[in-house]
Amino acid sequence: MERKAGWQRPVFDGRRKCTAALLGVLLLMAGVLLFLNALRRQSSLEEKTLYNYTVGATGTPRVHLLENSVYPGEWLENSEVYPASLTDYIEFQLSAKLAGSGDTRAVSSGTYTIGVELSGYYSTEGGKKTIFTRQFPLEEGEIPAGEDGVAEIQKTVQVRPADYSENLTEIEKELGGSFERSCKLVFSGTFSLQCADKTAEQPFSLAFSLPVDSKNTFYQLNPDADCSEQGSITTKERKTAALPFFRLLVGLIFALSGLVLLLTAFLIARKPTAEEVQALFLRRLLRKYGSRLVFTEAALPLPDDAVSVTSLESLLLLGEERRQPVMCRSDKAGLPADGLFTVQDGSQCFFYRTEARTDASIPLSA
């Protein structure tokens, strides 16, 4: 059969057409799904810090002494041991400050209170039980806003422990019994921050125990606990991932490949001619049985008494039983000439010849 030069339309029989169509549909669907999935960019909420801040409160005490012959000066400074009997009053330098930094400007302010807290306790095996608590406010006010989000307050207060010791004595008389005493100077408040559309509040509290117990003749002034806190103002931002161009490209390639296969199967490819069907059928026979065949160059003799079998599979089984090869002669295309296969056993000859076909698929009985 002559072949025309140039591009030739591909030849698809029914089997090839179904295979190409199925593969085309699968590739097209996979490509479309992959492409659409890549277009749906992933997004997530991320926390962004707008402003970090630190809040701290400190107090520096010193004691003013009564006239005496022991100490040369009238003041005992911070971190010394003080005599209760020579204490006139205690002066506290109190300060509280909020400072911070961030990419967004913050405005801060606050409120504060300074007071004395009296408490009475009853000791049990399980710990202390509070009998009463009384508050004596000394001062309160606003903490002004400074520059760059800084807010700070500094105050000086003087406290006479003897006055509060007298108050505790009067309470004991009224209650009709003694208790464990506690007297504290409490400096507390709250800082408020405004950053963008977010707000935050950070409380602070600093306390010093004052000498009101007559059993203690000497005392020190240290804060009950350090006052230093850190915090931040945050916001949630939705981050959208960039388009995955590689997945888009792969999806596009899959979809186009599937489309090309479908167009080829239904529009471009043509049905094979009778000769092409026969050639295609023989090629499939060779793929299935080629390793069990012997090809010759000479034409195979076919005597008049040769026995015809119904399938190549039967001829192969017959050859195995008689220990004789199944032979065929190859044509110019490398296919069995005339579709003829023979087994020669002495004077007996068995053969199988393919018939003209309209379908190139191999039946189970071939």
C-alpha positions as CSV (number, residue, x, y, z in Angstrom):
1,M,0.0,0.0,0.0
2,E,1.5,3.3,-1.1
3,R,1.8,6.1,1.5
4,K,1.4,9.7,0.6
5,A,4.2,12.1,1.6
6,G,3.4,14.7,4.2
7,W,1.1,14.8,7.2
8,Q,-1.2,11.9,7.4
9,R,-4.3,11.8,9.6
10,P,-3.9,9.3,12.4
11,V,-5.7,6.0,12.1
12,F,-7.9,5.0,15.1
13,D,-10.0,1.9,15.1
14,G,-12.7,1.5,17.7
15,R,-10.4,0.3,20.4
16,R,-7.9,3.1,20.0
17,K,-10.7,5.7,19.7
18,C,-12.3,4.5,23.0
19,T,-8.9,4.5,24.8
20,A,-8.0,8.0,23.5
21,A,-11.4,9.3,24.4
22,L,-11.3,7.9,27.9
23,L,-7.7,9.2,28.5
24,G,-8.7,12.6,27.1
25,V,-11.7,12.9,29.4
26,L,-9.5,11.9,32.4
27,L,-6.8,14.4,31.5
28,L,-9.3,17.2,30.8
29,M,-11.1,16.6,34.1
30,A,-7.8,16.4,36.0
31,G,-6.5,19.6,34.4
32,V,-9.7,21.6,35.0
33,L,-9.8,20.5,38.7
34,L,-6.1,21.2,39.2
35,F,-6.5,24.6,37.5
36,L,-9.6,25.6,39.5
37,N,-8.0,24.4,42.7
38,A,-4.9,26.5,42.1
39,L,-7.1,29.6,41.5
40,R,-8.5,29.1,45.0
41,R,-5.6,30.7,46.8
42,Q,-5.2,29.7,50.4
43,S,-5.6,32.4,53.0
44,S,-4.9,32.4,56.8
45,L,-5.2,34.7,59.7
46,E,-1.9,36.0,61.0
47,E,-1.4,37.9,64.2
48,K,0.5,41.2,63.8
49,T,2.0,43.1,66.7
50,L,1.1,46.8,66.5
51,Y,2.7,47.9,69.8
52,N,4.9,46.4,72.5
53,Y,4.9,48.1,75.9
54,T,6.3,47.8,79.4
55,V,4.7,49.0,82.6
56,G,6.7,49.5,85.8
57,A,6.2,51.1,89.2
58,T,8.9,51.9,91.8
59,G,9.1,53.5,95.1
60,T,12.0,55.0,97.1
61,P,11.4,55.5,100.8
62,R,13.3,57.5,103.4
63,V,12.5,58.0,107.1
64,H,12.4,61.3,108.9
65,L,13.6,60.8,112.5
66,L,12.6,62.3,115.7
67,E,15.2,64.3,117.6
68,N,17.8,61.9,119.0
69,S,21.4,61.6,120.0
70,V,22.1,58.5,118.0
71,Y,21.9,59.6,114.3
72,P,23.7,62.8,113.1
73,G,21.1,63.6,110.5
74,E,17.3,63.9,110.4
75,W,16.9,61.4,107.5
76,L,17.7,57.8,107.1
77,E,17.8,57.0,103.4
78,N,16.6,54.0,101.4
79,S,17.8,50.4,102.2
80,E,18.8,51.1,105.8
81,V,17.4,49.6,109.0
82,Y,15.1,52.0,110.7
83,P,14.3,52.2,114.4
84,A,10.5,52.2,115.0
85,S,10.8,54.3,118.2
86,L,12.6,57.2,116.4
87,T,10.3,57.2,113.3
88,D,8.5,60.5,112.8
89,Y,7.1,59.9,109.3
90,I,8.1,58.0,106.1
91,E,8.4,59.8,102.8
92,F,7.9,57.8,99.6
93,Q,9.0,58.9,96.1
94,L,6.6,57.0,93.9
95,S,6.6,56.7,90.1
96,A,4.8,54.6,87.5
97,K,5.7,54.6,83.8
98,L,4.4,53.1,80.6
99,A,6.8,53.0,77.6
100,G,6.8,51.1,74.4
101,S,7.5,50.9,70.7
102,G,5.8,49.7,67.5
103,D,5.1,50.4,63.9
104,T,1.8,52.1,64.8
105,R,1.6,55.2,66.9
106,A,0.0,54.7,70.3
107,V,-1.7,57.1,72.7
108,S,-1.5,56.3,76.4
109,S,-2.9,57.7,79.6
110,G,-4.1,56.4,83.0
111,T,-5.3,56.8,86.5
112,Y,-3.7,56.2,89.9
113,T,-4.6,56.0,93.6
114,I,-2.4,56.2,96.7
115,G,-3.7,55.0,100.0
116,V,-3.1,53.1,103.2
117,E,-4.7,49.7,103.7
118,L,-5.2,48.4,107.3
119,S,-6.0,44.8,107.8
120,G,-6.5,42.4,110.7
121,Y,-5.8,38.7,110.6
122,Y,-6.5,35.6,112.6
123,S,-4.0,32.8,112.4
124,T,-5.2,29.2,112.1
125,E,-3.6,25.9,111.1
126,G,-4.8,26.4,107.6
127,G,-3.3,29.9,107.3
128,K,-4.4,33.5,107.9
129,K,-8.0,34.5,107.9
130,T,-8.9,38.1,107.2
131,I,-10.9,39.8,110.0
132,F,-11.3,43.2,108.3
133,T,-9.8,45.5,105.8
134,R,-10.0,49.3,105.7
135,Q,-8.9,51.8,103.1
136,F,-7.6,55.3,103.8
137,P,-7.2,57.2,100.5
138,L,-4.4,59.7,100.3
139,E,-4.4,60.8,96.7
140,E,-5.8,59.9,93.3
141,G,-5.7,61.4,89.9
142,E,-5.1,61.2,86.1
143,I,-1.8,60.1,84.6
144,P,-1.1,62.5,81.7
145,A,-0.1,61.3,78.3
146,G,3.5,62.0,77.2
147,E,5.2,61.9,73.8
148,D,5.6,58.7,71.7
149,G,3.1,56.8,73.7
150,V,4.8,57.3,77.0
151,A,2.8,58.0,80.1
152,E,4.4,58.6,83.5
153,I,3.5,59.9,87.0
154,Q,5.7,60.8,89.9
155,K,4.4,61.5,93.3
156,T,5.8,62.2,96.8
157,V,3.7,61.2,99.9
158,Q,4.4,61.2,103.6
159,V,2.9,58.7,105.9
160,R,3.1,58.7,109.7
161,P,2.9,55.1,110.9
162,A,1.9,56.1,114.5
163,D,-1.4,57.5,113.2
164,Y,-2.4,54.2,111.8
165,S,-1.1,52.3,114.7
166,E,-3.5,54.3,116.8
167,N,-6.4,53.4,114.4
168,L,-5.6,49.7,114.8
169,T,-5.5,50.0,118.6
170,E,-9.0,51.6,118.5
171,I,-10.3,48.8,116.3
172,E,-8.9,46.2,118.7
173,K,-10.8,47.9,121.5
174,E,-14.0,48.0,119.5
175,L,-13.7,44.3,118.5
176,G,-12.7,43.3,122.1
177,G,-9.6,41.4,121.1
178,S,-6.1,41.6,119.5
179,F,-5.2,40.4,116.1
180,E,-2.3,40.2,113.7
181,R,-1.8,43.7,112.3
182,S,-1.0,44.8,108.7
183,C,-0.5,48.3,107.4
184,K,0.5,48.9,103.8
185,L,1.0,51.9,101.6
186,V,-0.5,50.9,98.2
187,F,0.3,52.7,95.0
188,S,-1.9,51.4,92.2
189,G,-3.6,52.3,89.0
190,T,-4.3,51.5,85.4
191,F,-2.6,52.5,82.1
192,S,-4.8,52.8,79.0
193,L,-3.5,52.5,75.5
194,Q,-5.1,53.4,72.1
195,C,-3.4,52.0,69.0
196,A,-5.2,52.2,65.7
197,D,-8.6,50.8,66.5
198,K,-7.3,48.6,69.3
199,T,-7.3,49.4,73.0
200,A,-5.6,47.8,76.0
201,E,-5.5,48.3,79.7
202,Q,-2.6,47.4,82.0
203,P,-3.0,47.6,85.8
204,F,-0.1,48.1,88.2
205,S,0.2,47.9,91.9
206,L,3.1,48.5,94.4
207,A,2.8,48.0,98.1
208,F,5.1,48.7,101.1
209,S,4.5,47.3,104.6
210,L,4.6,50.0,107.3
211,P,5.7,49.4,110.9
212,V,2.6,49.4,113.1
213,D,3.4,46.3,115.3
214,S,4.8,47.3,118.6
215,K,6.7,44.0,118.8
216,N,9.0,45.1,116.0
217,T,11.6,47.6,117.2
218,F,13.5,47.8,113.9
219,Y,12.2,47.5,110.3
220,Q,13.1,47.8,106.7
221,L,11.1,49.2,103.8
222,N,11.0,47.0,100.7
223,P,8.2,46.5,98.2
224,D,6.1,43.4,98.8
225,A,6.7,42.4,95.2
226,D,8.3,43.9,92.1
227,C,5.9,45.7,89.7
228,S,7.0,45.2,86.1
229,E,4.7,43.9,83.4
230,Q,5.0,43.6,79.6
231,G,2.3,43.4,77.0
232,S,1.4,44.0,73.4
233,I,-1.4,45.2,71.2
234,T,-2.1,42.9,68.3
235,T,-4.4,42.6,65.4
236,K,-5.4,39.9,63.0
237,E,-4.5,40.1,59.3
238,R,-5.7,37.8,56.6
239,K,-2.8,36.8,54.4
240,T,-3.5,35.4,50.9
241,A,-0.9,33.1,49.3
242,A,0.5,33.9,45.9
243,L,-0.9,32.1,42.9
244,P,0.8,28.8,42.4
245,F,1.9,29.3,38.8
246,F,3.4,25.9,38.5
247,R,0.2,24.2,39.4
248,L,-1.7,26.5,37.0
249,L,0.6,25.5,34.2
250,V,0.4,21.8,35.0
251,G,-3.4,22.0,35.1
252,L,-3.5,23.9,31.8
253,I,-1.2,21.3,30.1
254,F,-3.3,18.5,31.4
255,A,-6.5,20.1,30.2
256,L,-5.1,21.0,26.7
257,S,-3.7,17.5,26.4
258,G,-7.1,16.0,27.2
259,L,-8.8,18.3,24.7
260,V,-6.3,17.4,22.0
261,L,-6.9,13.7,22.6
262,L,-10.7,14.2,22.4
263,L,-10.4,16.3,19.2
264,T,-8.1,13.7,17.7
265,A,-10.4,10.8,18.6
266,F,-13.6,12.3,17.3
267,L,-12.6,14.8,14.6
268,I,-9.1,14.4,13.4
269,A,-8.5,10.6,13.3
270,R,-10.0,8.5,10.5
271,K,-11.2,5.0,10.4
272,P,-8.7,2.4,9.1
273,T,-9.2,0.8,5.7
274,A,-9.6,-2.9,5.3
275,E,-5.9,-3.3,4.7
276,E,-5.0,-1.2,7.7
277,V,-7.4,-3.1,9.9
278,Q,-5.7,-6.4,8.8
279,A,-2.3,-4.9,9.4
280,L,-3.3,-3.6,12.8
281,F,-4.8,-6.9,13.8
282,L,-1.5,-8.7,12.8
283,R,0.6,-6.3,14.8
284,R,-1.5,-7.0,17.8
285,L,-1.1,-10.8,17.2
286,L,2.6,-10.3,17.1
287,R,2.7,-8.3,20.3
288,K,0.8,-11.1,22.0
289,Y,2.4,-14.2,20.4
290,G,5.5,-12.9,18.7
291,S,7.9,-14.6,21.1
292,R,6.4,-18.0,20.2
293,L,6.7,-17.6,16.4
294,V,9.5,-18.4,14.0
295,F,9.9,-16.2,10.9
296,T,11.3,-17.5,7.7
297,E,12.4,-15.8,4.4
298,A,11.2,-18.5,2.1
299,A,7.5,-19.0,1.3
300,L,5.8,-21.7,3.4
301,P,4.6,-24.7,1.4
302,L,0.9,-25.4,2.0
303,P,0.0,-28.9,0.7
304,D,-3.5,-29.8,-0.4
305,D,-4.0,-32.0,2.6
306,A,-3.0,-29.4,5.1
307,V,-5.3,-29.2,8.1
308,S,-6.8,-25.8,9.0
309,V,-7.2,-24.8,12.7
310,T,-9.6,-22.1,14.0
311,S,-7.2,-19.9,15.9
312,L,-3.6,-19.1,16.3
313,E,-3.8,-20.1,20.0
314,S,-4.9,-23.6,18.9
315,L,-2.0,-23.8,16.4
316,L,0.5,-22.8,19.1
317,L,-0.8,-25.5,21.5
318,L,-0.6,-28.0,18.6
319,G,3.0,-27.0,17.9
320,E,3.9,-27.4,21.6
321,E,2.3,-30.9,21.7
322,R,4.2,-32.0,18.6
323,R,7.4,-30.1,19.6
324,Q,7.4,-28.2,16.3
325,P,7.7,-24.4,15.8
326,V,4.9,-22.2,14.5
327,M,6.3,-20.6,11.4
328,C,5.4,-17.6,9.3
329,R,7.0,-15.6,6.5
330,S,7.5,-11.8,7.1
331,D,6.5,-9.3,4.4
332,K,8.1,-5.9,3.7
333,A,6.3,-4.4,6.7
334,G,7.6,-7.2,9.0
335,L,4.1,-8.7,9.3
336,P,3.1,-12.4,8.6
337,A,2.7,-12.6,4.8
338,D,-0.9,-13.4,3.8
339,G,-1.7,-13.8,7.5
340,L,-0.5,-17.4,7.3
341,F,0.9,-19.5,10.2
342,T,2.0,-23.1,9.8
343,V,3.2,-26.1,11.8
344,Q,5.0,-28.8,9.8
345,D,5.3,-32.3,11.5
346,G,6.8,-34.7,9.1
347,S,4.3,-35.2,6.2
348,Q,1.5,-33.5,8.2
349,C,0.9,-29.8,7.9
350,F,-1.4,-27.6,10.1
351,F,-2.1,-24.0,9.4
352,Y,-4.1,-20.9,10.5
353,R,-4.9,-18.0,8.1
354,T,-6.4,-14.8,9.3
355,E,-9.5,-13.7,7.5
356,A,-10.4,-10.2,6.2
357,R,-11.5,-8.2,9.3
358,T,-13.5,-5.1,10.0
359,D,-12.2,-5.0,13.6
360,A,-8.6,-5.1,14.6
361,S,-9.2,-6.2,18.2
362,I,-8.0,-9.7,19.1
363,P,-10.8,-12.1,20.2
364,L,-10.2,-14.4,23.1
365,S,-10.1,-17.4,20.7
366,A,-7.5,-15.8,18.4
